[in-house]
């Protein structure tokens, strides 16, 4: 987890952030400097659930709320990343949008 130390608004409407993150968080980027997304777990306001199925509930599914399903196709591969914090796990799924 990190903290925004400073934010500066540029003339073109973009914002430059100065952030502080733990070394482990920085290493998760694997040197990538583009296609970075910033989010706060405090901004999450849509609830969902995990569905357990199969023998001894060994299969687990993240349920996508109906409001978020419009542009999801099931025919493509989905990328996933697990971010482990001290008290929480954050799962990030990357899904290509279908063209409407």
C-alpha positions as CSV (number, residue, x, y, z in Angstrom):
1,X,0.0,0.0,0.0
2,X,1.1,3.5,-0.6
3,X,0.4,7.1,0.1
4,X,0.2,10.2,-2.1
5,X,2.7,12.7,-0.8
6,X,2.0,15.5,-3.3
7,X,-0.2,16.3,-6.3
8,X,0.3,19.0,-8.9
9,X,-2.3,19.9,-11.6
10,X,-0.7,20.6,-15.0
11,X,-2.0,23.1,-17.6
12,X,-3.2,20.2,-19.8
13,X,-5.5,18.9,-17.0
14,X,-3.3,16.0,-16.1
15,X,-2.1,15.5,-12.5
16,X,1.4,14.6,-11.4
17,X,1.5,12.5,-8.2
18,X,4.5,12.0,-5.9
19,X,3.8,8.7,-4.2
20,X,5.5,6.6,-1.5
21,X,5.2,2.8,-1.6
22,X,6.9,-0.1,0.2
23,X,9.8,-1.7,-1.7
24,X,7.6,-4.9,-2.2
25,X,4.9,-2.8,-3.9
26,X,7.5,-1.1,-6.2
27,X,8.9,-4.5,-7.1
28,X,5.5,-5.8,-8.2
29,X,5.6,-3.4,-11.1
30,X,8.5,-5.5,-12.5
31,X,10.1,-2.3,-13.9
32,X,7.1,-1.2,-15.9
33,X,6.6,2.5,-16.1
34,X,3.5,2.7,-18.4
35,X,-0.1,1.6,-18.1
36,X,-0.1,2.2,-14.4
37,X,-3.4,2.5,-12.6
38,X,-3.9,4.1,-9.2
39,X,-6.8,3.1,-7.0
40,X,-7.7,3.3,-3.4
41,X,-9.5,0.5,-1.5
42,X,-11.3,3.2,0.4
43,X,-13.0,4.3,-2.9
44,X,-14.6,0.8,-3.4
45,X,-18.3,1.2,-3.0
46,X,-19.8,-1.8,-4.9
47,X,-20.3,-5.0,-3.0
48,X,-19.9,-8.5,-4.4
49,X,-19.4,-12.0,-3.2
50,X,-17.3,-15.1,-3.7
51,X,-19.2,-18.2,-4.7
52,X,-17.9,-21.6,-3.5
53,X,-18.7,-24.7,-5.6
54,X,-17.5,-28.3,-6.0
55,X,-16.2,-31.0,-3.7
56,X,-15.3,-29.4,-0.3
57,X,-16.0,-26.0,-1.9
58,X,-12.6,-26.2,-3.6
59,X,-13.7,-24.0,-6.6
60,X,-14.1,-20.3,-5.9
61,X,-15.7,-17.7,-8.2
62,X,-15.6,-14.0,-7.9
63,X,-19.1,-12.8,-8.8
64,X,-19.3,-9.7,-11.0
65,X,-22.1,-7.4,-10.1
66,X,-24.8,-7.0,-12.9
67,X,-24.1,-3.3,-13.3
68,X,-20.5,-4.2,-14.4
69,X,-21.2,-7.0,-16.8
70,X,-22.2,-5.0,-19.9
71,X,-18.9,-5.1,-21.7
72,X,-17.6,-8.5,-20.6
73,X,-17.1,-11.3,-23.1
74,X,-16.4,-14.9,-21.9
75,X,-14.5,-15.9,-25.0
76,X,-11.2,-14.1,-24.2
77,X,-8.5,-14.8,-21.7
78,X,-8.5,-12.7,-18.6
79,X,-5.3,-11.5,-16.8
80,X,-5.1,-11.6,-13.1
81,X,-2.8,-10.3,-10.4
82,X,-2.9,-10.8,-6.6
83,X,-1.6,-8.0,-4.4
84,X,-0.9,-9.1,-0.8
85,X,-1.0,-6.5,1.9
86,X,-0.6,-7.1,5.6
87,X,-4.3,-7.6,6.4
88,X,-5.9,-7.8,2.9
89,X,-5.5,-9.4,-0.5
90,X,-6.4,-7.4,-3.6
91,X,-7.3,-9.3,-6.8
92,X,-7.0,-7.4,-10.1
93,X,-8.6,-8.9,-13.2
94,X,-7.9,-7.3,-16.6
95,X,-10.7,-8.1,-19.1
96,X,-10.8,-6.8,-22.7
97,X,-14.0,-4.9,-23.5
98,X,-16.3,-6.1,-26.3
99,X,-16.9,-3.7,-29.1
100,X,-20.6,-2.6,-29.2
